Amino acid sequence: MQLEIDKLSKAYGEKLAQDGFTYSFHPGVSAILGPNGAGKTTLMNLITDCTKRQGGEIRYDGTDILKLGKEFRQRLGFMPQSQGMYEQMTAQDFLAYMAEIKGLKKKTAAAQIRELLSVVNLEKAAHQKVGSFSGGMRQRVLLAQAMLGSPEVLLLDEPTAGLDPEERIRLRGYIEKLAADRIVLITTHITSDVETIADEILLMNHGKLLFAAKRGEFISGCGAASLEDAYIKRLHAL
């Protein structure tokens, strides 16, 4: 199982959002760090093909994802940083709707929805309308829909935004378990969310991959005491 990004490019006007990004992802948690405007969200959108690339290739197990088409999308789970939701739908109905879009059979979808509502701690709110949810609750619904269908590739764009510390710890543990047999990419500004679960850390800025290493090497290789310290040191050294 391998997701290869090769010389990826994308520009918005004169601004390069992806400038030759190249990397190969394997099963485990890969955390992508970088300041606002670094190109992290654009990278996610290019992998999902929500945004069209201008150059380069994205391959899954050796085949370009554009050729794989629906086959790749069925293997993909995506939690965007923000997403419009049907405000009048309940959490249960929204997940059932997303499961239908993903082509899950009703029996399989029902079992997964029950499990995922428990994972994101929304069982008691399953029949409440999404429009009444707080920001953190909406984040949890989006995370649950990303995990429908047991995707082989899971893209999480700022997954813990709006969650309280206890919920963040719970979700970190679940994400770590998920990554045993799938590729998980996480973008985040909260370094503590990935310091204990990330297998590798990637540092981006201005659409470029500046540095990538195993978590331990990323931290100790620059004499830092924590991932946050290492992030700041490496960002300003490059």
C-alpha positions in Angstrom: 0.0 0.0 0.0 1.6 3.2 -1.2 0.5 6.8 -2.1 3.1 8.5 -4.2 3.1 12.2 -4.9 5.5 13.2 -7.7 6.4 16.7 -8.6 3.0 18.1 -7.8 2.2 21.6 -8.9 -0.7 23.9 -8.5 -1.0 27.7 -8.7 -3.6 30.3 -7.9 -2.7 33.2 -10.1 0.9 34.0 -9.4 0.9 32.1 -6.1 2.3 28.6 -6.1 0.2 26.5 -3.7 2.2 23.3 -4.6 5.7 23.7 -5.9 7.0 20.3 -7.0 5.9 18.4 -3.9 7.3 14.9 -3.9 6.9 12.2 -1.3 5.8 8.6 -0.8 3.3 7.7 2.0 3.0 4.2 3.5 0.7 2.8 6.3 1.0 4.7 9.5 0.3 8.3 10.6 2.1 11.1 8.6 1.7 14.5 10.1 2.0 17.5 7.8 3.0 20.7 9.6 3.3 24.2 8.3 2.1 27.8 8.8 -1.1 29.1 7.3 -0.7 29.3 3.5 1.9 26.5 3.4 -0.2 24.5 1.0 -1.3 21.7 3.4 -5.0 22.0 2.6 -4.3 22.3 -1.1 -2.4 19.1 -1.0 -5.3 17.3 0.6 -7.7 18.7 -2.1 -5.4 17.6 -4.9 -5.2 14.0 -3.5 -9.0 13.9 -3.4 -9.2 15.5 -6.8 -11.5 18.2 -5.5 -8.9 20.6 -6.9 -7.3 19.9 -10.3 -3.5 19.7 -10.4 -1.6 21.5 -13.1 1.4 19.2 -13.1 2.9 16.1 -11.6 1.3 12.8 -10.6 -0.5 11.2 -7.7 -0.3 7.4 -7.8 -1.8 4.7 -5.6 0.0 1.4 -5.7 1.7 2.5 -8.9 -1.4 3.8 -10.8 -2.4 7.4 -11.3 -5.5 8.2 -9.2 -7.2 9.8 -12.2 -7.0 6.4 -14.0 -8.3 4.6 -10.9 -11.2 7.1 -10.6 -14.1 5.7 -8.6 -11.9 2.7 -7.4 -9.6 5.1 -5.6 -12.4 7.3 -4.2 -13.9 4.2 -2.6 -10.6 3.6 -0.8 -10.4 7.2 0.4 -11.8 8.9 3.5 -11.6 12.7 3.7 -12.3 15.0 6.6 -12.1 18.6 5.2 -11.2 21.6 7.4 -14.7 22.9 6.8 -17.7 21.5 4.9 -21.2 22.6 4.3 -23.7 20.2 6.0 -27.4 19.7 5.7 -28.6 21.6 8.8 -32.0 19.9 9.0 -30.5 16.4 9.0 -29.7 14.6 12.2 -26.2 13.2 12.7 -27.6 9.7 12.1 -29.3 10.8 8.8 -26.2 12.7 7.6 -24.0 9.6 8.1 -26.5 7.4 6.4 -26.6 9.8 3.5 -22.8 9.8 3.2 -22.7 6.0 3.5 -25.2 5.8 0.5 -23.0 8.1 -1.5 -20.0 5.9 -0.8 -22.0 2.9 -2.0 -22.2 1.0 1.4 -24.9 -1.6 1.8 -27.5 -0.6 4.3 -26.7 -3.3 6.8 -23.0 -2.5 6.7 -23.7 1.2 6.9 -26.0 0.8 9.9 -23.4 -1.2 11.9 -20.6 1.3 11.0 -22.7 4.3 11.9 -23.5 2.9 15.3 -19.8 2.2 16.0 -18.6 5.6 14.7 -21.2 7.6 16.7 -19.8 5.8 19.7 -16.2 6.5 18.8 -16.8 10.3 18.4 -19.0 10.4 21.5 -22.2 11.4 19.7 -24.6 8.5 20.5 -26.8 10.7 22.7 -27.0 13.3 20.0 -27.5 10.9 17.1 -31.1 12.1 16.5 -30.4 15.8 16.9 -30.2 18.1 13.9 -26.7 19.1 12.8 -27.8 22.7 12.7 -28.0 22.7 16.5 -24.5 21.3 17.0 -21.6 23.2 18.3 -18.4 23.6 16.2 -16.8 20.7 18.0 -19.8 18.4 17.5 -19.8 19.2 13.8 -16.1 18.3 13.6 -16.9 14.9 15.2 -19.6 14.2 12.6 -17.2 15.1 9.8 -14.6 12.7 11.3 -17.1 9.9 11.5 -18.2 10.3 7.9 -14.5 10.2 6.8 -14.2 6.8 8.4 -17.2 5.3 6.8 -16.3 2.4 4.5 -13.0 1.6 6.4 -10.9 3.6 3.9 -7.3 2.5 3.1 -6.3 6.2 2.8 -7.6 8.6 5.4 -7.0 12.4 5.0 -7.7 14.5 8.1 -7.4 18.2 7.7 -7.2 19.8 11.1 -9.3 17.0 12.7 -9.3 18.2 16.3 -10.2 21.8 15.7 -12.9 22.8 18.2 -12.6 19.7 20.4 -11.9 19.8 24.1 -8.7 18.2 25.5 -10.5 15.0 26.6 -12.1 14.5 23.1 -8.8 15.2 21.4 -7.1 12.5 23.5 -9.8 10.0 22.7 -9.7 10.6 19.0 -5.9 10.5 18.9 -6.0 7.0 20.3 -8.5 5.9 17.8 -6.6 7.4 14.9 -3.4 5.6 16.1 -5.2 2.3 16.0 -6.6 2.9 12.6 -3.2 3.6 11.1 -1.9 0.1 11.8 -3.1 -1.0 8.3 -3.9 2.2 6.4 -2.3 5.4 5.3 -3.3 8.4 7.5 -2.4 11.9 6.6 -3.1 14.6 9.2 -2.6 18.3 8.8 -2.6 20.3 12.0 -1.4 23.4 13.9 -1.6 21.5 17.2 1.7 19.7 17.4 0.6 17.9 20.6 -2.0 16.1 18.6 0.6 14.3 16.6 3.6 14.2 18.8 2.8 10.8 20.3 1.0 9.1 17.3 2.8 10.3 14.1 5.3 7.9 12.6 6.7 10.6 10.4 6.6 14.4 10.3 6.6 16.5 7.1 7.3 20.2 7.2 5.8 22.4 4.4 5.9 26.1 3.5 5.1 28.0 0.3 3.9 24.8 -1.3 7.2 23.0 -0.9 8.3 20.1 1.2 11.1 21.5 3.3 11.9 18.5 5.5 10.6 15.1 6.4 11.8 12.5 8.9 10.7 9.9 11.4 9.2 11.6 14.5 12.2 10.9 16.7 14.7 12.2 14.2 12.6 15.2 13.4 12.8 16.2 17.1 16.2 15.1 18.2 18.0 15.8 15.0 17.8 19.6 15.6 18.4 19.4 19.4 14.8 20.1 20.3 13.0 18.9 23.4 9.6 18.6 21.8 7.9 18.5 18.5 6.7 22.1 18.9 10.3 23.3 19.5 11.5 21.2 16.6 8.8 22.6 14.3 9.8 26.2 15.1 13.6 25.5 14.8 13.3 23.8 11.5 10.9 26.2 10.0 13.1 29.2 10.7 16.3 27.3 9.8 15.2 26.5 6.2 
